[in-house]
Amino acid sequence: KTTGCGRERFLMLRFLICISEPEVNGYTLSSVIAAPGETRVTVQLSADAPEGATLQLFSADGQKLQCASSRPSADSSTVSYDFDAAPADAAGLTVKLVDKNTDPLVELAQWDVSLPTE
């Protein structure tokens, strides 16, 4: 069963959204928007999220996409991250929420998402 699935196209934007489990360990992947110049990922954090919680984004072949910026909401419960553009032919991405203050990095949540193709 797949929940949180939708498909829209507008001016070459690819709106992801096929997430089998949007909530993992109390964290919710709210949206992923793959556009020609950037990929924006928004996540809702749990109340007990560590201070070092941050997102990493990978293409299906394992290439790590660079994060350009992040913007928390006013109450810091939701954070949007802007990454480099996903490869044009990417059918999917892996989103990882990690604690950057740990060594090795502790993975807090992971989502495998599908991008619409045509």
Disulfide bonds with the S-S distance in Angstrom:
Cys5-Cys18 2.32
